[in-house]
Amino acid sequence: MNRRGTLALALGLVGAGIGRAAGQTCNAGLPNGTCPANTSVTLTIPDVMQLTLTSTSTALTAPASADYDAGYVADAGPTATIKSNRAWRLQISAAAATWTASNTQPGVTARTSKPAADLAWATAAGGPFTALSVTPATAASGAATAGAPRSFFFRTSYSWGLDTPGAYSLAVVFTLLAP
């Protein structure tokens, strides 16, 4: 092949490669020409929601004689912090209808039927308190936020005739969701 044919073949291959790779082309005269080429971008932003608790367990105060007489003991619970890029709702519920109980004293049976409702919750130290249930209750709600802390308080009910010595526990479920 002669020089002219080789040059024509090379230019043809280069031109074909440019045509396939370019989505948009423009030509500008040099030295002062400009050549804008536009493109577009797309983005889908999902719901982004985060719930953080200051503690995954709360040790409730053991009742004394005066607490049995009063019928309850109040304790501070965890603080829940919500981060969300949309409106949100925070629910609270019990994982079971009754507390888990185990015997700690020989000859004394722990109360295995202590209801979840014996633990009440509030978002203020003075209440009002709402009995915990296996049915989720809305504890707080809000708009998009970079950090909305919500403090929780517990009040545990006691009865002289029902609440026997033992070790008791109850799983409390916090659920963050979109309205």
Secondary structure, DSSP 8 states (H G I E B T S, - for coil): --HHHHHHHHHHHHHHHHHHH-SS-----TTT----------------EEEEES-S--------HHHHHHTEEEEEEEEEEEEESS-EEEEEEESSSB-EEE--STT----TT-BGGGEEEESSTT---EE--SS-EEEEEESSEEEEEEEEEEEEE--TTT--SSEEE--EEEEEE--
